[in-house]
Amino acid sequence: MDELIITYGIIAVTLVISFLAFQNARIYENCLFSTSAIIKKHDYHRLITSAFIHADLGHLLFNMISFYAFSIDIESVYGHAVAASIYLAGAAAGSILSLVMHRKDPMYRAVGASGAVCAIIFASIFLLPGGSIIVFPLPIPLPAWSYAIIFILASIYGIGRNVGNIGHDAHLGGALCGIAMAAIIDPAAVTSRPLLLASIAGPVILFFIIKNTVPFLRR
């Protein structure tokens, strides 16, 4: 238990705050990501607090299961400080990218730990290659790298379709943050895998290049 105190702690805190927000609209409203509240009211705490509330139970469970699957190895190998730093940096990076992308839309709101979770996933893929994850209902485990690519492609689709009240933009910010954190922690883990880096970062870069020209990616 002590070896995974950050992983279990983040999950516990997120579950508690999310369930409280499900029941209490004031908590939900005070924590969610809101471009208007951040830019006009300077509620900068929302860049982080929005990662601890979720749109619904399915959204919450998906994020926490994904986080647990990858965080346990990060924390076991690299320690509490690294796991916490990647998670919080990913949450902030995801929110900042969302703020940049939606700065002209005062009505944009989002919730979820997607950026933080994505940072953990992508950092893990480079720092601890060779992992796998079982995704229900598939009967066989998926290689971690393929799961991450699916995760990113689903996020890009979610952005284009504006699916739900979920911070899909944060996935992309978190992914880039996770790769950057991996490069800081162990530069060789990233530079020695150029094909993997290209296959994961490619969809993100391509998204930013074509998002204003492809109809289904436009807002």
C-alpha positions as CSV (number, residue, x, y, z in Angstrom):
1,M,0.0,0.0,0.0
2,D,2.8,2.5,0.9
3,E,4.5,1.8,-2.4
4,L,1.4,3.1,-4.2
5,I,0.3,5.9,-1.9
6,I,0.0,8.5,-4.7
7,T,-2.0,6.2,-7.0
8,Y,-4.4,5.1,-4.3
9,G,-4.6,8.6,-2.8
10,I,-5.4,10.2,-6.1
11,I,-8.1,7.6,-6.9
12,A,-9.6,8.0,-3.4
13,V,-9.7,11.8,-3.5
14,T,-11.1,11.8,-7.0
15,L,-13.8,9.3,-6.1
16,V,-14.8,11.3,-3.1
17,I,-14.9,14.7,-4.8
18,S,-16.6,13.4,-7.9
19,F,-19.4,11.7,-5.9
20,L,-19.8,14.9,-3.8
21,A,-20.1,16.9,-7.1
22,F,-22.6,14.4,-8.4
23,Q,-24.8,15.3,-5.4
24,N,-24.0,19.0,-4.9
25,A,-24.3,21.4,-7.9
26,R,-22.3,24.1,-6.0
27,I,-19.2,21.8,-5.7
28,Y,-19.5,20.9,-9.4
29,E,-19.8,24.5,-10.5
30,N,-17.0,25.7,-8.3
31,C,-14.6,23.0,-9.6
32,L,-15.3,22.6,-13.3
33,F,-13.2,24.1,-16.1
34,S,-14.8,27.3,-17.4
35,T,-13.0,29.6,-19.8
36,S,-15.2,32.5,-18.6
37,A,-14.4,31.9,-14.9
38,I,-10.7,31.5,-15.5
39,I,-10.2,34.4,-17.9
40,K,-12.7,36.9,-16.4
41,K,-12.7,35.9,-12.7
42,H,-9.2,34.6,-12.5
43,D,-10.4,31.3,-11.0
44,Y,-7.1,29.6,-11.8
45,H,-7.7,26.8,-9.3
46,R,-10.1,25.3,-12.0
47,L,-7.1,24.3,-14.1
48,I,-6.5,21.6,-11.5
49,T,-9.8,21.1,-9.6
50,S,-11.6,20.2,-12.8
51,A,-9.5,17.0,-12.9
52,F,-11.2,15.8,-9.7
53,I,-14.8,15.9,-10.9
54,H,-16.4,14.0,-13.7
55,A,-19.5,14.1,-16.0
56,D,-20.9,10.8,-14.9
57,L,-20.0,7.5,-13.3
58,G,-18.9,5.9,-16.5
59,H,-16.5,8.8,-17.2
60,L,-15.1,8.6,-13.7
61,L,-14.6,4.8,-13.8
62,F,-12.9,4.9,-17.2
63,N,-10.5,7.5,-16.1
64,M,-9.6,5.9,-12.8
65,I,-9.2,2.4,-14.3
66,S,-6.9,3.8,-17.0
67,F,-5.0,5.8,-14.4
68,Y,-4.5,2.8,-12.1
69,A,-3.4,0.5,-14.9
70,F,-0.5,2.7,-15.8
71,S,0.3,4.6,-12.6
72,I,1.1,1.6,-10.5
73,D,4.2,0.8,-12.5
74,I,5.3,4.4,-12.7
75,E,5.0,4.9,-9.0
76,S,6.6,1.5,-8.2
77,V,9.6,2.1,-10.4
78,Y,10.1,5.9,-10.2
79,G,8.6,6.8,-6.9
80,H,5.8,8.9,-5.4
81,A,7.2,12.3,-6.4
82,V,7.5,11.4,-10.1
83,A,4.0,9.9,-10.2
84,A,2.4,12.9,-8.5
85,S,4.4,15.3,-10.7
86,I,3.3,13.7,-14.0
87,Y,-0.3,13.5,-12.9
88,L,-0.5,17.2,-11.8
89,A,1.5,18.5,-14.7
90,G,-0.8,16.6,-17.1
91,A,-3.9,18.0,-15.4
92,A,-2.5,21.5,-15.8
93,A,-1.2,21.0,-19.3
94,G,-4.5,19.6,-20.5
95,S,-6.4,22.5,-19.0
96,I,-4.0,25.1,-20.4
97,L,-4.4,23.6,-23.9
98,S,-8.2,23.7,-23.5
99,L,-8.0,27.3,-22.4
100,V,-5.9,28.3,-25.4
101,M,-8.2,26.4,-27.8
102,H,-11.4,27.8,-26.3
103,R,-10.3,31.2,-25.2
104,K,-12.9,32.9,-27.5
105,D,-15.7,30.7,-26.3
106,P,-16.9,32.0,-22.9
107,M,-19.5,29.2,-22.7
108,Y,-17.0,26.3,-22.9
109,R,-17.0,24.1,-19.8
110,A,-15.4,20.7,-19.2
111,V,-14.6,18.2,-16.4
112,G,-12.5,15.2,-15.9
113,A,-9.0,13.8,-15.2
114,S,-8.4,13.1,-18.9
115,G,-5.3,15.3,-19.2
116,A,-3.7,13.9,-16.1
117,V,-4.5,10.3,-17.0
118,C,-3.2,10.8,-20.5
119,A,0.1,12.2,-19.2
120,I,0.5,9.1,-17.0
121,I,-0.3,6.7,-19.9
122,F,2.1,8.4,-22.4
123,A,4.9,8.7,-19.9
124,S,4.5,5.1,-19.0
125,I,4.7,3.9,-22.6
126,F,8.1,5.5,-23.0
127,L,9.5,4.9,-19.5
128,L,8.2,1.4,-19.1
129,P,7.8,-0.1,-22.6
130,G,6.2,-3.5,-23.3
131,G,3.2,-3.1,-21.0
132,S,-0.3,-4.2,-21.9
133,I,-3.9,-3.5,-20.7
134,I,-7.1,-5.4,-20.9
135,V,-10.0,-3.3,-22.2
136,F,-13.5,-4.7,-21.7
137,P,-15.0,-6.5,-23.6
138,L,-11.9,-7.6,-25.5
139,P,-10.8,-11.0,-24.4
140,I,-7.1,-10.4,-24.9
141,P,-4.8,-7.6,-23.6
142,L,-3.8,-4.8,-25.9
143,P,-0.2,-3.5,-26.1
144,A,0.0,-0.3,-24.1
145,W,1.1,1.6,-27.2
146,S,-1.9,0.6,-29.2
147,Y,-4.2,1.5,-26.3
148,A,-2.7,4.9,-26.2
149,I,-3.2,5.5,-29.9
150,I,-6.8,4.4,-29.7
151,F,-7.2,6.8,-26.7
152,I,-5.9,9.7,-28.6
153,L,-7.9,9.0,-31.8
154,A,-11.0,8.7,-29.7
155,S,-10.2,12.1,-28.1
156,I,-9.8,13.7,-31.5
157,Y,-13.1,12.3,-32.6
158,G,-14.7,13.6,-29.3
159,I,-13.3,17.1,-30.0
160,G,-14.7,17.1,-33.5
161,R,-18.1,15.8,-32.5
162,N,-18.1,17.8,-29.2
163,V,-19.1,14.7,-27.4
164,G,-20.5,15.2,-23.9
165,N,-19.2,17.7,-21.3
166,I,-15.8,16.0,-21.3
167,G,-12.5,17.7,-21.7
168,H,-11.4,15.9,-24.9
169,D,-8.9,18.7,-25.7
170,A,-7.2,17.9,-22.4
171,H,-6.2,14.4,-23.7
172,L,-4.0,16.0,-26.3
173,G,-2.4,18.4,-23.8
174,G,-1.9,15.5,-21.3
175,A,-0.3,13.3,-24.0
176,L,2.2,15.9,-25.0
177,C,3.0,16.6,-21.3
178,G,3.5,12.9,-20.6
179,I,6.0,12.6,-23.4
180,A,7.8,15.8,-22.2
181,M,7.9,14.5,-18.6
182,A,9.3,11.2,-19.8
183,A,12.0,13.0,-21.7
184,I,12.9,15.0,-18.6
185,I,13.0,11.9,-16.4
186,D,14.9,9.7,-18.9
187,P,15.8,11.4,-22.2
188,A,17.1,8.2,-23.7
189,A,13.7,6.5,-23.2
190,V,12.2,8.9,-25.7
191,T,15.1,9.6,-28.1
192,S,15.9,5.9,-28.5
193,R,12.3,5.2,-29.8
194,P,11.8,7.6,-32.7
195,L,9.2,5.4,-34.5
196,L,7.1,5.0,-31.3
197,L,7.4,8.8,-30.7
198,A,6.3,9.5,-34.3
199,S,3.4,7.0,-34.2
200,I,2.0,8.5,-31.0
201,A,2.8,12.2,-31.5
202,G,1.9,12.1,-35.2
203,P,-1.9,12.1,-34.7
204,V,-1.7,14.9,-32.2
205,I,0.4,17.1,-34.6
206,L,-1.7,16.2,-37.6
207,F,-4.8,17.2,-35.7
208,F,-3.5,20.7,-35.1
209,I,-2.5,21.0,-38.7
210,I,-5.8,19.9,-40.3
211,K,-8.4,20.8,-37.6
212,N,-9.6,23.9,-39.4
213,T,-9.8,22.3,-42.8
214,V,-11.5,18.9,-42.1
215,P,-15.3,19.4,-41.6
216,F,-15.8,17.0,-38.8
217,L,-12.9,18.5,-36.8
218,R,-14.2,22.0,-36.9
219,R,-16.1,23.4,-34.0
